[in-house]
């Protein structure tokens, strides 16, 4: 087990304000999905009802090709738009989500990518240039109780790194204690090189030390918002 002696990174954990609202410019994402600001959740617009024919035309070359014909043909919504990019989302009644991106091309728009996945519990996106590190309490250790100030964790890097261990690339932990929660977050600097495969990454044991006992707090990831993207769609 390792015990952190390095200063924690800043900017990983963000908590709601006194009014319970998240910062409007906070970048969030699904697991492995595209990132967008929290403010995008305030107004998600139906693409067809918006009268954005130029965007509908931009996605047609994909939707009508061999791969795209298996994707939803209708029901797309505009989740976030900037001057150069539009992020579209589709929520299937089964719970699955799909995303498409269109990018500015001259005076118009063109399809720029698509991805799909399951439900979307929203998470704070780690700063650009860093990898996401997930963690869980080590099941082989003694159960964590209210008097404990140390927690044995198992860390795993989410991005594809050809099965390399995190090792010295680990950043953190960042720990925030609130009245009802212990929030913990890590990140990692990517390994040097490129062309990594996704063979699965090993778990790394790590011992986190708190400034005070856990008490009755819930121990959870400091990157989780506790809300789902699906709740803001349709």
N, C-alpha and C positions, 0 to 999 in steps of 0.2 A: 504494500500500500504506500502511496505517496501522500505527503502532507504539504499543502500549498504554503509557500513562503514568498511567492512573487506577488506584486501588487495586482489586483484584479483589473481587467479591462473595463473601460467605461463605455456607456452607451448601449450595452446589450439589453439591460432590463429597464423597461419604462412602465410606470404605474399610472393608473387613471388619476385625474385631478380630483379635488374635493367634491366636485359635482358628479363624479363617476364617469366622466367623459375622457376618451383617449385623445391625445394630441392629433389634430387634423392632418398634420404632415407625417405622422408615424407610418413608416413603410411596413406593410404586413404581407403575408403570403400564405398559401396552402403549403402542405408538405411537398416540396419539390416543384411547386407551381410558380407562376409569375408573381412578382411583387407589385403592390399598388398602395397608395396612401389610404389611411382610414377614411378620409373625406369622401372617397369614391363610394362608400356605402350609403351616403346620404341620399343619393339620387341615381338609381340604376334604371336606365331607359330602354324600353323595347325598341329594337333596331327598326323593325318595320313601321311602328307607330311614329318613330322619329323622322321618317321621311328621308333617311340618309341613303338614297339610291346609289350614290357613288361608292359607299361602303359595301352595300349589298352586291354591287357589280364586282368589287374587288375580291370578294370571297368566292364568287362563283367558279373561277377556274379550279380552285381546290375542291369545292364541294361536288363538282361534276367529274373529277378524275377518278382513277381506279381506287385510290385510298379514300378520298373524300366522300364517295357515294355511300360509305358506311357510317358517315358522321351525320348528326342532326341537320336536316335541311332547313328547318324553320325553328323559330322560337329563340333566336339569339338576342342577347341584350348587351347594351353598351355599359361596361363596368367603369372604364376610366379612359379619358382622352386627353392627350397633350397636343401640341402643335405638330408633332412629328409621328405620333403613334396612337392607335386606338386598340384597347383591349376589350375583346368580346367574351361573353360567358354564356354557357347554356346549362340549365339545370334540368336533368331528367327526373321524372317522377320516381324512378328507382333509387335515386340518391346520387347518381354519378354526375360529375361535372366535366365540362369540356371548355377549352379556351382557344380562341384564335386571336392573332395579332395582325393588324394591317398597318402598314407604314407609309409615310408620305413619299410620293414619287412624282416629282415635278409639281404640277398643279392638282394632281389627283392622289389616289391611294392604290396600294397593291398588297396582296396577301403576303404575310411575312412569317407565318408559322402557326402550329397548332399542337395542343397536347391535351390529354384527358386523364381523369383519375376518379377516385371515389369521393367520399365526403370531405369537407374542407374546414376543419377546426383552424381558426386563424392564429398565426404565430407572428411574432415580431421577426422581421427579416434581419439577419446578421449583416453588419456593414459590408459594403462591396469589397471584394478582394479577400474575404475570409470564408472558411468553411463552417458549416453548422455541426455542432456536436450534441448528440442526444445523450441522455443519461437515465439510469434507473438505480434504485437502491439494490445493493448486492444481496441477492436472496440467500447466499451462503453464510452471511453474517448474522449475528444475533438481531432480533427485531429491534428497530429503533423505538425508544420510548420517550416520554415527556422530559426526563431528566438529562437526556443525552445532549452533548455539545459537539459530538463528532458523528459523521455519517459516512459509511463506506459505500461508494458508488461504483458503477461500471459505466464507462464512457465509450461511445462509438461515434465515429465520424460518418456523416450522412453521405457526403459526396464520394464519387468513385475515385479511389487512390491506389488501385491495384493491390489492395489488401495490406497496405503499409500501416504500421502502428502510428499512433499520434505522436507519442514521445515528446520531445522538446518543442514540437510545433503547437502544443496546447497553450491556449490563452485562458486564464481564469483560475479559479472560479470567481464570478461576480455573485455576491450574495446580498439580498435585501430582505430584512425582517420587517414585516408589517404586523398589525395587531392580530391578524388571523392566518398569516401564511409565512412560510419560509420559501423564498424564491431563489432559485439557483440557475445560473446559466454559464455556459462555456462557449468558446469558439476555437478555431484552429487556423493557423496559417497554412495555405496549401503547400504540398511538397513541390520541390523543384521539378521541372520537366513538364511533359504533356503526354497525351495519348494513353491515359490511365484506363484500365478496364474495371468492371464492376463485379469482381469475384466475391465481394463481401469483405467487410473490415473487422478486424479483431476488437474485442472489448478491452478497455484499459482500466485497471483498478485505480481508484483515487479516493483519498480520505479527505473529506471537507470538515473544517473546524469552524464552529459558529462562535459568535461573541457572547452568546447566552443560551441557556437550554431551550429546546424546541417548545416545551410547554404544550398547549393545546392547539398549536398552529398546524395547518395543513402544509405538507412538504410537496412542492410542485415546481415544474419548470418555470423560470422567469420569463420565458419567451411565449408562453401560452396566454392568449387573451381571454379564453373562456367563452368565446362566441364563435358561431359558425357562419361562413359566407352564405350558405343556403337560406339562412333566416332573412336575408336582405334581398332575395331574388323573387321574381314572379309576383 
